Amino acid sequence: MKIEIPRKVHSLLDVLNKYGYEGYIVGGCVRDSILGRIPNDWDICTSCVPEKMLEIFTSFKAIPTGLKHGTVTIVIEDESFEVTTYRIEEDYFDGRHPEKVSFTNNLGEDLKRRDFTINAMAYGREEGLIDYYGGMEDIRGKKIRCVGKPLERLSEDYLRMLRGVRFCSQLGYTLERETFEAIRQLSKNIINISKERIREELNKILLVNKPSNGFRLLNESGLLQYILPELQTCIKFEQKNPYHDKDVFDHIMSVLDHTEKDLVLRWAALLHDIGKPLCFSIDENNIGHFYHHHMKGMDLAKEILKRLKYDNKTSEMVKILVKEHMCRYDKVTPRMLKRLINRVGVDSIERLFQLQTADILGSKGPHVFDDIEKVRRLYKEIMDKEQPLSVKDLAINGRDLMDLGIAPGKEMGKILNSLLDKVLDHPELNTKQGLIKAVKAMSSKSV
């Protein structure tokens, strides 16, 4: 097997070899190259110690990013490459970081400390593929298997449990039996991993072709209850409703799979019905209802995304989509739609339409999309005409009101919103002269 190594990586290997050191590409770039995927990064491992690397890579910018762990980052034409000394890691004190790191001249020892066999392969320009631990065999068998003893390997870094599920999701692989059982046994330890790390792995699972596979595996492996307990509550929660033929979790999974690869949309799909178990009621005909579940879901979405350390903008967009996903369009008017666009935002209104379409597809048929398509057409018409949708689209602003003697504060906000109400129904009124006239009329009435 031959791997095409980029020119810049070749130049780094040339320097190492010139000074008598071994150098190999290693890990994810080897795996991805074998799978025909474009590597995100090209990492190099070497017998050269970091202090010596700083001496020999004088032709490039060398940054001592992790000397303690043997890593030097080399920058070539604004592209960064990590070059790391072969190392042995011992005594993982917190289920994440090794307390002791020592360097070695043995490539096999370095590969042995890695998480999964498919990530424990190296490639040399002369030697070709170096695979001491059966990575190629597991690629052929489509399996994720720990290097060595799974309990030992996963206990070194509990994040590896979530990474294993993520690799299965991305590659369409299964967890090897012993690795799966070790994750089940250690699953509760995922709480020791930072929320930021968990968030990044969840993001990657959400953006695969069929994210439901990842979340089902999270549940089967015992991890879901510690990461998203609100979602696990939905499993086997029967809806007892003629519009649904799935339990809440299976419905959510179907909706998730019917959305595009957009992180905000995927999170909204994952959380859109998260409030249902807390809002369940049964009427006299034994039919289940979930009144106000979108409002409860909005609150839960806010809590979940805050817990996972999401930025405010992403959290707000997801929260709004969860809240508005129950909006119905049987009697929509241009004014109502403009209000909806104002609430959801121009950037997310198409996400809302997609979420609602997926919601229908995840429910019991027949699947009818006429109302959504009608509103989409009206939305396009409004946007084509560039009609005002929010206060910032008004022909006057706060400074104009100050010139009219209105002080900044609540009163100014009320006036701007009142003007917006007028132009939502009559966009032709949105001129500076016309709005100033309307403000003066309001002022005269209040006197």
C-alpha positions as CSV (number, residue, x, y, z in Angstrom):
1,M,0.0,0.0,0.0
2,K,1.3,3.4,-1.0
3,I,0.2,6.6,0.7
4,E,0.7,10.0,-1.0
5,I,2.5,12.2,1.5
6,P,2.3,16.0,0.9
7,R,5.3,17.9,-0.1
8,K,5.6,19.8,3.2
9,V,5.5,16.6,5.2
10,H,8.2,15.2,3.0
11,S,10.4,18.2,3.8
12,L,10.0,17.6,7.5
13,L,10.9,13.9,7.1
14,D,13.9,14.9,5.0
15,V,15.3,17.0,7.9
16,L,14.8,14.2,10.4
17,N,16.5,11.6,8.1
18,K,19.3,14.0,7.3
19,Y,20.3,14.2,10.9
20,G,20.0,10.4,11.4
21,Y,16.5,10.3,13.1
22,E,13.5,8.1,12.2
23,G,10.4,9.8,11.1
24,Y,6.9,8.4,10.2
25,I,3.5,9.8,9.6
26,V,1.2,8.4,12.2
27,G,-2.3,8.0,13.5
28,G,-5.4,9.6,11.9
29,C,-3.6,10.7,8.7
30,V,-2.6,7.1,8.0
31,R,-6.1,5.8,8.8
32,D,-7.8,8.4,6.7
33,S,-5.4,7.8,3.8
34,I,-6.1,4.1,3.8
35,L,-9.9,4.8,3.9
36,G,-9.6,7.2,1.0
37,R,-10.5,10.2,3.1
38,I,-8.7,13.6,3.2
39,P,-6.7,13.8,6.4
40,N,-7.4,16.8,8.6
41,D,-3.9,16.8,10.0
42,W,-0.6,15.2,9.1
43,D,1.1,14.2,12.4
44,I,4.7,12.9,12.5
45,C,6.4,10.7,15.2
46,T,10.1,10.5,15.5
47,S,13.0,9.2,17.5
48,C,14.3,12.8,17.8
49,V,13.9,14.4,21.2
50,P,12.1,17.8,21.3
51,E,15.1,19.9,22.3
52,K,17.0,18.5,19.3
53,M,14.1,19.2,17.0
54,L,14.3,22.9,17.9
55,E,17.9,22.8,16.8
56,I,17.5,20.9,13.5
57,F,14.3,22.6,12.2
58,T,16.0,26.0,11.8
59,S,14.7,26.3,8.2
60,F,11.2,26.5,9.5
61,K,9.3,28.2,12.3
62,A,9.5,25.7,15.3
63,I,7.2,26.3,18.3
64,P,7.8,24.3,21.5
65,T,4.1,23.7,22.0
66,G,4.5,20.6,24.3
67,L,8.1,19.9,25.2
68,K,7.1,18.0,28.3
69,H,5.1,15.6,26.1
70,G,7.6,15.6,23.2
71,T,5.7,17.8,20.8
72,V,7.1,20.6,18.6
73,T,4.9,22.3,16.1
74,I,6.5,23.2,12.8
75,V,4.9,25.9,10.7
76,I,5.4,25.8,6.9
77,E,3.7,28.5,4.8
78,D,1.1,29.1,7.6
79,E,0.3,25.4,7.9
80,S,1.1,23.7,11.2
81,F,2.4,20.1,11.7
82,E,3.0,18.4,15.0
83,V,6.2,16.4,15.3
84,T,6.3,14.2,18.5
85,T,9.0,12.1,20.0
86,Y,8.2,8.4,20.5
87,R,6.9,8.2,24.1
88,I,5.7,6.0,26.8
89,E,2.9,7.3,29.1
90,E,2.2,6.0,32.6
91,D,0.2,6.6,35.7
92,Y,-2.9,8.4,34.4
93,F,-3.9,10.2,37.5
94,D,-7.3,11.7,36.4
95,G,-8.5,9.5,33.7
96,R,-7.3,11.9,31.1
97,H,-3.6,13.0,31.5
98,P,-0.5,10.8,32.2
99,E,1.5,11.7,35.2
100,K,4.6,10.3,33.8
101,V,5.9,10.7,30.2
102,S,9.2,9.2,29.1
103,F,10.8,9.2,25.6
104,T,11.8,6.0,23.8
105,N,13.6,5.0,20.6
106,N,11.1,2.2,20.0
107,L,8.2,3.0,17.5
108,G,6.3,0.0,18.7
109,E,6.2,1.3,22.3
110,D,4.9,4.6,21.0
111,L,2.1,3.0,19.0
112,K,1.1,0.7,21.8
113,R,-0.1,3.6,24.0
114,R,-2.6,4.8,21.4
115,D,-6.4,4.3,21.7
116,F,-7.6,2.1,18.9
117,T,-5.9,-0.2,16.4
118,I,-7.0,1.9,13.4
119,N,-5.2,4.9,15.0
120,A,-2.1,2.9,15.9
121,M,-0.5,2.6,12.5
122,A,2.5,4.4,11.1
123,Y,3.8,4.8,7.6
124,G,7.4,5.3,6.4
125,R,8.6,6.3,3.0
126,E,10.8,3.3,2.7
127,E,9.1,0.8,5.1
128,G,5.5,1.5,3.9
129,L,2.7,0.6,6.4
130,I,3.7,-0.3,9.9
131,D,0.9,-2.1,11.7
132,Y,1.9,-3.9,14.9
133,Y,-1.6,-4.2,16.4
134,G,-4.0,-5.2,13.6
135,G,-5.3,-1.9,12.4
136,M,-5.7,-3.1,8.9
137,E,-7.6,-6.2,10.0
138,D,-10.0,-4.1,11.9
139,I,-10.5,-1.7,9.0
140,R,-11.4,-4.7,6.8
141,G,-13.7,-6.0,9.6
142,K,-15.1,-2.5,10.2
143,K,-14.4,-2.7,13.9
144,I,-13.3,-0.2,16.6
145,R,-11.0,-2.2,18.9
146,C,-8.7,-0.9,21.7
147,V,-5.0,-1.5,21.5
148,G,-4.2,-4.1,24.1
149,K,-6.6,-4.5,27.1
150,P,-9.7,-2.3,26.7
151,L,-10.2,-1.7,30.4
152,E,-6.6,-0.5,30.7
153,R,-6.6,1.6,27.6
154,L,-10.0,3.3,28.3
155,S,-9.1,3.9,32.0
156,E,-6.1,5.9,30.8
157,D,-8.3,8.5,29.1
158,Y,-12.1,8.2,29.6
159,L,-12.7,10.4,26.6
160,R,-11.7,7.4,24.5
161,M,-15.1,5.9,25.2
162,L,-16.8,8.7,23.5
163,R,-14.3,8.8,20.7
164,G,-14.9,5.1,20.1
165,V,-18.6,5.8,19.6
166,R,-17.8,8.8,17.4
167,F,-15.5,6.7,15.1
168,C,-18.3,4.1,14.8
169,S,-20.7,6.8,13.8
170,Q,-18.3,8.4,11.3
171,L,-17.1,5.2,9.7
172,G,-20.1,3.0,10.0
173,Y,-18.1,0.6,12.1
174,T,-19.1,-1.5,15.2
175,L,-17.5,-1.6,18.6
176,E,-15.5,-4.9,19.1
177,R,-17.1,-6.9,21.9
178,E,-14.5,-6.5,24.6
179,T,-14.1,-2.8,23.8
180,F,-17.9,-2.4,24.0
181,E,-18.1,-4.2,27.4
182,A,-15.3,-2.1,28.8
183,I,-17.1,1.1,27.8
184,R,-20.3,-0.2,29.5
185,Q,-18.3,-1.0,32.6
186,L,-16.5,2.4,32.7
187,S,-19.3,4.6,31.3
188,K,-20.0,6.5,34.5
189,N,-16.5,7.8,34.4
190,I,-17.3,10.0,31.5
191,I,-18.5,12.6,34.0
192,N,-14.8,13.2,34.8
193,I,-14.2,14.6,31.3
194,S,-14.6,18.3,30.6
195,K,-17.9,19.4,29.1
196,E,-16.0,21.1,26.3
197,R,-14.4,17.8,25.2
198,I,-17.8,16.0,25.4
199,R,-19.4,18.8,23.4
200,E,-16.8,18.6,20.6
201,E,-17.4,14.8,20.3
202,L,-21.1,15.2,20.3
203,N,-20.8,17.8,17.5
204,K,-18.9,15.3,15.4
205,I,-21.5,12.6,16.0
206,L,-24.3,15.1,15.1
207,L,-22.6,15.9,11.7
208,V,-22.3,12.3,10.4
209,N,-24.6,11.0,7.6
210,K,-26.8,9.1,10.0
211,P,-26.4,10.6,13.5
212,S,-29.1,8.4,15.1
213,N,-26.6,5.4,15.0
214,G,-24.3,7.3,17.3
215,F,-26.9,8.2,19.8
216,R,-28.3,4.7,19.9
217,L,-24.8,3.4,20.5
218,L,-24.3,6.0,23.2
219,N,-27.4,4.6,24.9
220,E,-26.4,0.9,24.4
221,S,-22.9,1.6,25.8
222,G,-24.3,3.3,28.9
223,L,-22.8,6.7,28.1
224,L,-26.0,8.6,27.2
225,Q,-27.4,8.6,30.8
226,Y,-24.4,10.6,32.0
227,I,-24.1,12.9,29.0
228,L,-27.7,13.6,28.0
229,P,-30.0,12.1,30.7
230,E,-32.9,14.2,29.4
231,L,-32.7,12.4,26.1
232,Q,-32.5,8.9,27.7
233,T,-35.7,9.7,29.5
234,C,-37.4,9.7,26.0
235,I,-36.4,6.1,25.3
236,K,-39.5,3.8,25.2
237,F,-41.7,6.7,26.2
238,E,-44.8,5.8,24.3
239,Q,-46.8,8.8,22.8
240,K,-50.2,7.1,22.7
241,N,-51.2,9.5,20.0
242,P,-52.7,8.7,16.5
243,Y,-50.2,11.0,14.8
244,H,-47.2,9.1,16.0
245,D,-46.1,5.5,15.5
246,K,-42.8,5.7,17.4
247,D,-41.9,6.4,21.0
248,V,-40.4,9.8,21.7
249,F,-36.8,8.8,21.3
250,D,-37.3,6.9,18.0
251,H,-39.3,9.9,16.7
252,I,-36.4,12.2,17.7
253,M,-33.9,9.9,16.0
254,S,-36.0,9.9,12.8
255,V,-36.3,13.6,12.7
256,L,-32.5,14.0,13.4
257,D,-31.7,11.7,10.4
258,H,-34.0,13.7,8.1
259,T,-32.2,17.0,8.7
260,E,-29.2,18.4,6.8
261,K,-25.7,18.5,8.1
262,D,-26.0,21.8,9.9
263,L,-25.0,21.9,13.6
264,V,-27.6,24.3,14.8
265,L,-30.4,22.4,12.9
266,R,-29.1,19.0,14.1
267,W,-29.1,20.2,17.8
268,A,-32.6,21.6,17.3
269,A,-33.8,18.3,15.9
270,L,-32.1,16.4,18.8
271,L,-33.8,18.6,21.4
272,H,-37.1,19.6,19.7
273,D,-39.2,17.1,21.7
274,I,-37.0,16.8,24.8
275,G,-39.7,18.3,26.9
276,K,-42.4,15.7,26.0
277,P,-41.9,13.3,28.9
278,L,-42.4,16.2,31.4
279,C,-45.6,17.4,29.6
280,F,-47.4,14.1,29.1
281,S,-51.1,13.8,29.8
282,I,-53.9,11.4,28.7
283,D,-57.4,12.4,28.0
284,E,-60.7,10.5,28.6
285,N,-60.2,8.7,25.3
286,N,-56.8,7.4,26.3
287,I,-55.1,9.6,23.8
288,G,-51.7,11.1,24.8
289,H,-51.0,14.9,24.7
290,F,-47.9,17.0,25.3
291,Y,-49.3,20.4,25.8
292,H,-46.6,23.2,25.9
293,H,-43.8,20.7,25.4
294,H,-42.1,23.1,23.0
295,M,-41.8,25.7,25.9
296,K,-40.5,23.1,28.3
297,G,-38.2,21.9,25.6
298,M,-36.9,25.4,25.0
299,D,-36.0,25.6,28.7
300,L,-34.3,22.2,28.7
301,A,-32.4,23.1,25.6
302,K,-31.1,26.2,27.2
303,E,-29.9,24.2,30.3
304,I,-28.3,21.4,28.2
305,L,-26.4,23.7,25.9
306,K,-25.3,25.8,28.9
307,R,-24.1,22.7,30.6
308,L,-22.1,21.8,27.5
309,K,-20.5,25.3,27.5
310,Y,-22.0,26.4,24.2
311,D,-21.7,30.0,23.1
312,N,-24.7,32.2,23.6
313,K,-25.4,32.7,19.9
314,T,-25.7,29.0,19.1
315,S,-27.7,28.3,22.3
316,E,-30.1,31.1,21.4
317,M,-30.6,29.9,17.8
318,V,-31.3,26.3,19.0
319,K,-33.6,27.4,21.7
320,I,-35.7,29.5,19.4
321,L,-36.0,26.7,16.9
322,V,-37.2,24.3,19.6
323,K,-39.7,26.9,20.8
324,E,-41.1,27.6,17.3
325,H,-41.1,24.1,15.8
326,M,-44.8,23.8,16.8
327,C,-45.8,26.9,14.8
328,R,-48.6,26.0,12.4
329,Y,-49.3,27.6,9.0
330,D,-52.9,26.8,8.2
331,K,-54.0,30.5,8.5
332,V,-50.8,32.3,8.1
333,T,-50.8,36.0,6.9
334,P,-47.9,38.1,5.7
335,R,-47.9,40.0,9.0
336,M,-47.8,36.7,11.0
337,L,-44.9,35.4,8.9
338,K,-43.0,38.6,9.3
339,R,-43.4,38.4,13.0
340,L,-42.1,34.8,12.9
341,I,-39.1,35.8,10.8
342,N,-38.4,38.5,13.3
343,R,-38.5,36.0,16.1
344,V,-36.5,33.3,14.4
345,G,-34.1,35.4,12.4
346,V,-33.5,35.5,8.7
347,D,-30.5,33.2,9.2
348,S,-32.6,30.5,10.8
349,I,-36.0,30.6,9.2
350,E,-35.1,28.0,6.6
351,R,-33.8,25.8,9.4
352,L,-37.2,26.1,11.0
353,F,-38.9,25.0,7.7
354,Q,-36.4,22.0,7.5
355,L,-37.0,21.1,11.1
356,Q,-40.8,21.1,10.6
357,T,-40.5,19.0,7.4
358,A,-38.3,16.5,9.2
359,D,-40.8,16.5,12.1
360,I,-43.5,15.4,9.7
361,L,-41.3,12.8,8.1
362,G,-40.6,11.4,11.6
363,S,-44.3,11.1,12.4
364,K,-47.0,8.7,11.2
365,G,-48.1,9.2,7.6
366,P,-49.5,10.5,5.4
367,H,-46.8,13.1,5.1
368,V,-48.2,16.3,3.8
369,F,-46.1,19.4,3.4
370,D,-48.5,21.8,1.6
371,D,-48.6,24.4,4.4
372,I,-44.9,24.5,4.8
373,E,-44.4,25.0,1.0
374,K,-47.1,27.7,0.9
375,V,-45.3,29.6,3.7
376,R,-41.9,29.1,2.0
377,R,-43.3,30.8,-1.1
378,L,-44.7,33.7,0.9
379,Y,-41.4,34.0,2.7
380,K,-39.5,34.2,-0.6
381,E,-42.0,36.8,-1.8
382,I,-41.4,38.9,1.3
383,M,-37.6,38.6,1.0
384,D,-37.6,39.4,-2.7
385,K,-39.5,42.6,-2.0
386,E,-37.0,43.4,0.8
387,Q,-39.9,44.3,3.1
388,P,-39.0,45.5,6.7
389,L,-39.0,42.7,9.2
390,S,-37.5,44.1,12.4
391,V,-36.8,47.4,14.2
392,K,-33.4,47.6,12.5
393,D,-35.1,47.7,9.1
394,L,-37.0,50.8,9.9
395,A,-36.2,54.0,8.0
396,I,-35.5,55.8,11.3
397,N,-33.5,54.8,14.3
398,G,-32.8,55.8,17.9
399,R,-30.7,58.7,16.9
400,D,-33.5,60.1,14.8
401,L,-35.9,59.8,17.7
402,M,-33.3,61.6,20.0
403,D,-33.3,64.4,17.4
404,L,-37.1,64.6,18.0
405,G,-36.5,65.0,21.7
406,I,-37.2,61.4,22.8
407,A,-34.7,60.1,25.4
408,P,-33.1,56.6,25.1
409,G,-34.9,54.0,27.2
410,K,-38.1,52.0,27.4
411,E,-40.2,54.7,25.8
412,M,-38.0,54.8,22.7
413,G,-38.3,51.0,22.4
414,K,-42.0,51.2,22.6
415,I,-42.1,53.8,19.9
416,L,-39.9,51.8,17.6
417,N,-42.0,48.6,18.1
418,S,-45.1,50.6,17.5
419,L,-43.7,51.8,14.2
420,L,-42.7,48.3,13.3
421,D,-46.3,47.2,13.9
422,K,-47.4,49.7,11.3
423,V,-44.9,48.9,8.6
424,L,-45.4,45.1,9.0
425,D,-48.9,45.6,7.7
426,H,-48.1,48.5,5.4
427,P,-44.4,48.4,4.2
428,E,-45.0,51.4,2.0
429,L,-45.1,53.5,5.2
430,N,-41.4,52.8,5.9
431,T,-39.9,56.1,4.9
432,K,-38.1,58.5,7.1
433,Q,-40.5,61.3,6.5
434,G,-43.5,59.1,7.0
435,L,-42.2,57.6,10.3
436,I,-41.2,60.9,11.7
437,K,-44.8,62.1,11.0
438,A,-46.1,59.0,12.8
439,V,-43.9,59.7,15.8
440,K,-45.1,63.3,16.1
441,A,-48.7,62.0,15.9
442,M,-48.0,59.6,18.7
443,S,-46.5,62.4,20.8
444,S,-49.4,64.7,20.3
445,K,-51.9,62.0,21.4
446,S,-49.9,61.3,24.5
447,V,-50.0,65.0,25.6
